[in-house]
């Protein structure tokens, strides 16, 4: 599967944004999907994970503010970012794994994701 992330931009604190990830090459139904982010000088961090079994998981830092969703028919994965903070500034990546059924540990196990999008920059600044 190939992944193409988009939707990043420059926003102010408190604003909202929706990131999109377009999948092609294979039906999205076969994959668990996630969003990771990487800020300058920091390690890549998992923020949201859809296990493919109707379960979703979030990093504590974004819980209640970010929402992951997917539309298998449209081959799309989304990440809704609400109440954005300065510390949300990062490059955001979508990722897919052919292993279904993982729990929230997937957020700290980037190695299970065999396919990655190219990243989209989110900058939160006043």
C-alpha contacts under 8 A as a table, 3 or more apart, distances in Angstrom:
res1	aa1	res2	aa2	distance
1	X	23	X	6.46
1	X	24	X	5.60
1	X	25	X	4.73
1	X	26	X	5.13
1	X	27	X	7.99
1	X	115	X	6.85
2	X	23	X	5.57
2	X	24	X	5.17
2	X	25	X	6.10
2	X	115	X	6.96
2	X	116	X	7.56
2	X	117	X	7.21
3	X	21	X	6.29
3	X	22	X	5.63
3	X	23	X	4.70
3	X	24	X	6.63
3	X	94	X	7.16
3	X	95	X	7.41
3	X	115	X	7.27
3	X	116	X	6.17
3	X	117	X	4.50
3	X	118	X	7.57
4	X	21	X	5.29
4	X	22	X	5.09
4	X	23	X	6.60
4	X	94	X	7.87
4	X	117	X	5.00
4	X	118	X	6.37
4	X	119	X	7.85
5	X	19	X	7.15
5	X	20	X	5.62
5	X	21	X	4.23
5	X	22	X	6.44
5	X	93	X	6.76
5	X	94	X	6.44
5	X	117	X	5.73
5	X	118	X	6.44
5	X	119	X	5.82
5	X	120	X	6.02
6	X	19	X	5.84
6	X	20	X	5.28
6	X	21	X	6.33
6	X	119	X	7.55
6	X	120	X	5.60
7	X	17	X	7.52
7	X	18	X	6.22
7	X	19	X	4.53
7	X	20	X	5.94
7	X	120	X	6.88
8	X	17	X	7.42
8	X	18	X	7.69
8	X	19	X	6.22
8	X	120	X	5.24
8	X	121	X	5.08
8	X	122	X	4.82
8	X	123	X	7.86
9	X	121	X	6.19
9	X	122	X	5.05
9	X	123	X	6.14
10	X	122	X	6.19
10	X	123	X	4.76
10	X	124	X	5.95
10	X	125	X	7.07
11	X	15	X	6.25
11	X	16	X	7.80
11	X	122	X	7.73
11	X	123	X	6.23
11	X	124	X	4.99
11	X	125	X	6.23
11	X	126	X	7.72
12	X	15	X	5.60
12	X	84	X	7.47
12	X	124	X	5.27
12	X	125	X	5.08
12	X	126	X	5.15
13	X	83	X	6.87
13	X	84	X	5.21
13	X	85	X	5.06
13	X	86	X	6.41
13	X	124	X	5.93
13	X	125	X	6.43
13	X	126	X	6.68
14	X	82	X	7.04
14	X	83	X	4.10
14	X	84	X	4.80
14	X	85	X	6.49
15	X	82	X	6.34
15	X	83	X	5.55
15	X	84	X	5.54
16	X	80	X	7.42
16	X	81	X	5.38
16	X	82	X	4.36
16	X	83	X	6.08
16	X	84	X	6.29
17	X	80	X	6.03
17	X	81	X	5.11
17	X	82	X	6.64
18	X	78	X	6.79
18	X	79	X	5.64
18	X	80	X	4.44
18	X	81	X	5.97
19	X	78	X	5.53
19	X	79	X	5.01
19	X	80	X	6.36
19	X	81	X	7.81
20	X	76	X	6.85
20	X	77	X	5.87
20	X	78	X	4.58
20	X	79	X	6.54
21	X	76	X	5.58
21	X	77	X	4.96
21	X	78	X	6.13
21	X	94	X	6.36
21	X	117	X	7.63
22	X	75	X	6.05
22	X	76	X	4.77
22	X	77	X	6.61
23	X	26	X	7.60
23	X	28	X	6.87
23	X	75	X	5.23
23	X	76	X	5.99
23	X	77	X	7.81
24	X	27	X	7.47
24	X	75	X	6.95
26	X	30	X	7.85
27	X	30	X	6.14
27	X	72	X	7.31
27	X	75	X	7.02
28	X	31	X	5.60
28	X	72	X	5.47
28	X	75	X	5.77
28	X	76	X	7.85
29	X	52	X	7.24
29	X	72	X	5.97
30	X	52	X	7.67
30	X	98	X	6.32
30	X	100	X	7.91
31	X	52	X	6.26
31	X	96	X	5.91
31	X	97	X	5.33
31	X	98	X	4.74
31	X	99	X	6.87
31	X	100	X	6.61
32	X	49	X	7.59
32	X	50	X	5.76
32	X	51	X	4.74
32	X	52	X	4.65
32	X	96	X	5.63
32	X	97	X	5.08
32	X	98	X	6.33
32	X	99	X	6.72
32	X	100	X	5.68
32	X	101	X	7.98
33	X	49	X	5.95
33	X	50	X	5.30
33	X	51	X	6.65
33	X	52	X	7.29
33	X	77	X	7.64
33	X	94	X	7.20
33	X	95	X	5.61
33	X	96	X	4.41
33	X	97	X	6.27
34	X	46	X	7.41
34	X	47	X	7.63
34	X	48	X	5.49
34	X	49	X	4.19
34	X	50	X	6.01
34	X	68	X	7.95
34	X	94	X	5.70
34	X	95	X	5.21
34	X	96	X	6.39
34	X	107	X	7.80
35	X	46	X	6.17
35	X	47	X	5.80
35	X	48	X	5.26
35	X	49	X	6.51
35	X	79	X	7.43
35	X	92	X	6.75
35	X	93	X	5.55
35	X	94	X	4.51
35	X	95	X	6.18
36	X	44	X	6.54
36	X	45	X	5.34
36	X	46	X	4.19
36	X	47	X	5.43
36	X	48	X	7.11
36	X	92	X	5.72
36	X	93	X	5.12
36	X	94	X	6.33
36	X	95	X	7.51
36	X	107	X	7.90
37	X	44	X	5.57
37	X	45	X	5.27
37	X	46	X	6.43
37	X	47	X	7.02
37	X	90	X	5.82
37	X	91	X	5.39
37	X	92	X	4.24
37	X	93	X	5.87
38	X	42	X	6.29
38	X	43	X	6.07
38	X	44	X	4.44
38	X	45	X	6.15
38	X	90	X	5.17
38	X	91	X	5.30
38	X	92	X	6.60
39	X	42	X	5.36
39	X	43	X	7.33
39	X	44	X	7.44
39	X	89	X	6.43
39	X	90	X	4.19
39	X	91	X	6.35
40	X	90	X	7.10
45	X	107	X	7.29
45	X	108	X	7.24
46	X	49	X	7.70
46	X	59	X	6.76
46	X	106	X	7.89
46	X	107	X	4.37
46	X	108	X	6.19
46	X	110	X	7.57
47	X	58	X	5.49
47	X	59	X	4.83
47	X	61	X	7.86
47	X	62	X	6.71
47	X	107	X	6.62
48	X	56	X	7.24
48	X	57	X	5.69
48	X	58	X	4.47
48	X	59	X	6.42
48	X	66	X	7.72
48	X	67	X	7.46
48	X	68	X	6.18
48	X	107	X	7.02
49	X	56	X	5.46
49	X	57	X	5.10
49	X	58	X	6.41
49	X	68	X	7.08
49	X	104	X	7.11
49	X	106	X	7.21
49	X	107	X	6.64
50	X	53	X	7.68
50	X	54	X	7.14
50	X	55	X	5.96
50	X	56	X	4.46
50	X	57	X	6.62
50	X	68	X	7.01
50	X	69	X	7.52
51	X	54	X	6.65
51	X	55	X	5.55
51	X	56	X	6.11
51	X	100	X	5.98
51	X	101	X	5.64
51	X	102	X	5.90
51	X	103	X	6.74
52	X	55	X	6.90
52	X	100	X	5.86
52	X	101	X	6.81
53	X	100	X	7.05
53	X	101	X	6.20
55	X	103	X	7.94
56	X	68	X	7.49
56	X	104	X	7.80
57	X	103	X	7.37
57	X	104	X	5.33
58	X	62	X	6.61
58	X	63	X	5.56
58	X	66	X	7.93
58	X	104	X	7.26
58	X	107	X	7.77
59	X	62	X	5.64
59	X	63	X	6.06
59	X	107	X	7.31
60	X	63	X	5.16
62	X	65	X	5.40
62	X	66	X	5.62
63	X	66	X	6.20
64	X	67	X	7.75
65	X	81	X	6.15
65	X	82	X	5.00
65	X	83	X	6.20
65	X	84	X	7.83
66	X	79	X	6.71
66	X	80	X	5.39
66	X	81	X	4.60
66	X	82	X	6.00
67	X	78	X	7.99
67	X	79	X	5.58
67	X	80	X	4.98
67	X	81	X	6.75
68	X	77	X	7.40
68	X	78	X	5.68
68	X	79	X	4.57
68	X	80	X	6.42
69	X	77	X	5.85
69	X	78	X	5.19
69	X	79	X	6.49
70	X	75	X	7.77
70	X	76	X	5.71
70	X	77	X	4.25
70	X	78	X	5.95
71	X	74	X	5.42
71	X	75	X	5.95
71	X	76	X	5.21
71	X	77	X	6.33
72	X	75	X	4.73
72	X	76	X	6.30
73	X	76	X	7.85
81	X	84	X	6.55
84	X	88	X	6.42
84	X	124	X	6.92
85	X	88	X	5.38
85	X	89	X	7.62
85	X	124	X	6.37
86	X	89	X	5.85
86	X	123	X	7.69
86	X	124	X	5.01
86	X	125	X	6.28
87	X	124	X	7.68
88	X	122	X	7.51
88	X	123	X	7.49
88	X	124	X	6.79
89	X	121	X	7.76
89	X	122	X	5.38
89	X	123	X	4.58
89	X	124	X	5.43
90	X	121	X	6.03
90	X	122	X	5.53
90	X	123	X	6.59
91	X	119	X	5.76
91	X	120	X	5.36
91	X	121	X	4.31
91	X	122	X	6.01
92	X	119	X	5.17
92	X	120	X	5.23
92	X	121	X	6.17
92	X	122	X	7.03
93	X	116	X	6.82
93	X	117	X	5.74
93	X	118	X	6.52
93	X	119	X	4.38
93	X	120	X	6.60
94	X	116	X	5.90
94	X	117	X	5.35
94	X	119	X	7.15
95	X	113	X	6.04
95	X	114	X	7.52
95	X	115	X	5.52
95	X	116	X	4.39
95	X	117	X	6.26
96	X	113	X	5.29
96	X	114	X	6.38
96	X	115	X	5.22
96	X	116	X	6.57
97	X	100	X	7.35
97	X	112	X	6.10
97	X	113	X	4.36
97	X	114	X	5.70
97	X	115	X	6.82
98	X	113	X	7.60
98	X	114	X	7.65
99	X	102	X	7.29
99	X	112	X	7.49
102	X	105	X	7.04
102	X	106	X	6.14
103	X	106	X	6.12
104	X	107	X	5.79
104	X	108	X	7.95
105	X	108	X	5.53
105	X	109	X	6.43
106	X	109	X	4.80
106	X	110	X	6.80
106	X	112	X	7.39
107	X	110	X	6.75
109	X	112	X	6.14
110	X	113	X	5.66
111	X	114	X	7.19
113	X	116	X	7.35
